[in-house]
Amino acid sequence: MKMQARYMQNFLKYRYLLIQLVMKDFKIKYKRSFLGIVWSLLNPLFSMIILTLVFSTLFKSNIPNFPVYFLCGSVLFNYFSESTSLALSSIYSNSSLIKKVYFPKYMFPLSKNLFSLVNLLVSFIAVLLVMVVTGARFYSSALLFFIPVIYLFIFTAGISLILSCAAVFFRDLAHLYSVCIMALNFLTPIFYPIDILPVTVRTIVEINPLTQAIEMLRQLILLNELPTLEQNLSLFLFASITFIIGVFIFYKKQDRFILYI
């Protein structure tokens, strides 16, 4: 308990630094950009239009309101992909700062997660606009959209801690991870219905926590269904265990970062 209290005090002490790191990411990404953060809204919209034209005919009998179905999957997957990819290089890319000043090193991957989370929340405006344009029905259950987002944030933070730590010792991980993200994109039912998959592949896809979060969001927004207790427990446990593993690995290895960055 004393250790947990110390970590919490340390986090609160450096919370302003975390805010500054997030703001720095926004300034860098949208520097000299005319539309700025609006691109977080436009990117999923453009992707939705392109993929709707390509796949709506193919899946029109399987997926009612394909544009909203696609966006629910796309915004969550893009959040995971962006935040973990940015977090992967967050330690060694800030080596000069880490060598000069002491502060909790986990602030770097965590700031990437928060930066991408803001982009995700802006992207939900795109989901709302498409629902209006397509005439989708608005259900009160959609107000609980934050539940799968919270689960996914915890899971993503754990993966980010693991990746940022591993990349310090194995720089080729950045190239390998881009391939993994591409594979994961096809193993997550973003633009296709999960029931078209063979049983063996479907089992693997259903275990994927990204799939669970996306399906939960679609239940809330498209089907007016509340997630079951089993769904919540499954995703919460998966996210929590991943986060705990990430914290443990990061804590054990962080003192060696200075030797490799």
N, C-alpha and C positions, 0 to 999 in steps of 0.2 A: 504493500500500500504506500509506503514511504517513497519507493522508487517511482510509482505511478504519479504520486503527487509532485515529485521533482520534475518529471517529464512534462506534466501539465503546466507547472510554473515556468519551465523553460520555453514551452510553446507560447504561452501568453506573453512572455518577455520579448520574444522575437516576432510577434504577430504582425507588427508594422512592417517588418522586413518582408514578410510573406506577401503583404498587400503591394509593396513596392515591386517585388519580383513579378507579380501578376500584371501590374500596370506596365512594367517594362516590356513584357511579352506583347501586350497590345500595341504599344508604341512601335515596336520592331516590326510586327506583322503587318500593321496597317499604315506604316510610314509612307507618305506621299500617295496614299490611296484616296481617291476622291470619295468613294462610298464607305470606306472604313469597315466598321463592324457589320454594316448592312450586307456584306458579302456572306456572312454567316447565315443570312436568310436566303440570299439569292442562290448560293451554291446548291443546297438541297432542292430548291425549286427547279433549277436547270436540270439537275440529275433526274428529278421526277418526270419532267416533261420528256426527256430523251428516252428513258426506260419505259415510260408509259406508252410511247409510240411504238417501241420495239416489242414489249411483252404483253401489252393489254389484250391484243388479239389472241395471243397464245394462251393466256390464262384467264380470259374474260369469263369463262364458265366456272372457273374454280375460285376466283377472288372477286367478290363484290367490292366496288369502290377501290380499284387497284391503286390510284394515286395516293390515297391516305394510307392504305396498307403498306405501300412501298416506303413512304416517308417515315412511318413509325419505326420501321426497321433501319432505314438509312441514317436518321439523326442519331440513334443510339450507337450504331456501329461506327459512324464517323467520329463520335465522341471518344469511343474506346481506342480507335485507331490513331487519332490525332494525339490524345493525351499520352498514351504509352510510347508512341514514336518520339514525341518531344522529350519525355521523361528519360528515355533510354540514354540520351547523350547529355543529360542535364548536369551530371557531376563532372565529367572530364572536360566539357566545354566551358566550365566555369573554374578551371583549375587555378588561374591567376588570382581570382578572388578568394578561393578556399585557402590558398597558401598564405594570404596576407592577413585575413581577418577570421576570427573564430565566430561561428554561429552554427546551429544545427544543420547538418548537411542534408537532412531529409526535406528541408525547405525547398530545395531545387526541384525534385520530382513532384512534390506536393503542389508547388506553384503552377506546374504544367497542367496538373489535373484540374485545378481551380480555373485556370485560363480557359481550358477546353470546356469546362462546365458552363461558364458564362456563354460561350459560343453555342453550346447545346440549348440553353434556355432561350437564346435568341432564335435558334432554328425552330423552336416550337411555334413561333409566330407563323412560320411557313406552313406548318401542319394546320394551324387554325385557318389561314387564308385558303388553303386548298379545300378544307372542309366546307367553307362558305361557297366557294366556286362550284364544287361538285354537288352541292346540295346534301351533304352528309348530315345525318341527324346528330344533334348534340345531346349527349347523355350526362347526367349528373356524376356518373362514375368517372368521367374524364377528369374531374377535378382532383382525383387521386393519382394523376400521372406521375407525381413526384415519388411514389413508392418504388417503382422499378428503377427510377433514376438514382435514388439513394442507394439501393442495393448495388447497382452498377458502379456507382462512384466508389464504394468501399472495395469492391472487387478490383476495379481499375487501379486504385491506389496501391493495393497489394502487388499487382503485376508490375506497376511502375517502379516500386521500390526494388523488386527483384531485378528488373531489367537495368535500372540505373546502376545498381551495384555490379551486376555481371559484366556490363559494358566497360567498366573501368579496367577489368582484368582481361577482357576479350573483345577488342575493338571491332573484330569482324562480325560481331553480333548484329550490328546495325544493318549490314547487307543481308544477313540471314533472316532477320526479323521482317524485312520488307517482303520477303517470299512467304513467310508465315502468315502475314497479314493478308496477302493475296489469297492464300489457301483458305484462311478463316472466312474470308468474304464469301467464298462459294459454299462453305460448310455452315453458313448462317442463313436462314430463310428470309432474306431481305426482299428479294423480288420474285420468289417462287413459293408455292404452297408446300408445306412440309410433307403432305400426304402423297406427293408424286415420287418420293424417294423410296428406294428399296428398303425393306425392313431393317437390314443390317446397318445400312448407312443412316437411316432415320434414327436409330437408337443412339448413334454417336452424336448426331446433330441435336437431339433432344437433351443430351447431357450438357451440351455447351451452355454455360451460364448466360452468354449473350442471347442465345435463342430463348432461354427462359425469361429474360428481362423484356425482350422484344414481344414475345407472345403475351406477357402480362400487360404490357402497354396497349397492345391491340385489343385485348379483352376489355380494358377500361374505356378506350376511345371508340372502338367500332362495334363492340358486342354488348355493351352495358352490363358486363359481368364483373363481379368482384373476384379477385384472386382467392383461391382456396387457402386454408391454413397450411396444407401440404405444400402448395406452391411457394408461399411466403417462407416457410421454414427451410425448404430446399435451397432457395436462392439466398436467404439470409445466412445459412450455415456455410454455403459454398463461398460467399463473399467474405464472411468473417474469418474463416479458416485461411483463405488466401491472403487476407490482410495481415493476420497474425504471423504467418510464414514469412511474408515480405518484411515485416518489422523485425522479426528475429534475424533473418539473413542480413539485413541492412545494419542492424546493431552490431552483429558479430564481425562484419567486414569493414565498417566505416573507418576504423583507426588505421587501416592499411591503404586507404585511398591515396594518401599523401605520397606513398612510394611509387605509385603507378600513373598519376595524372601529370 
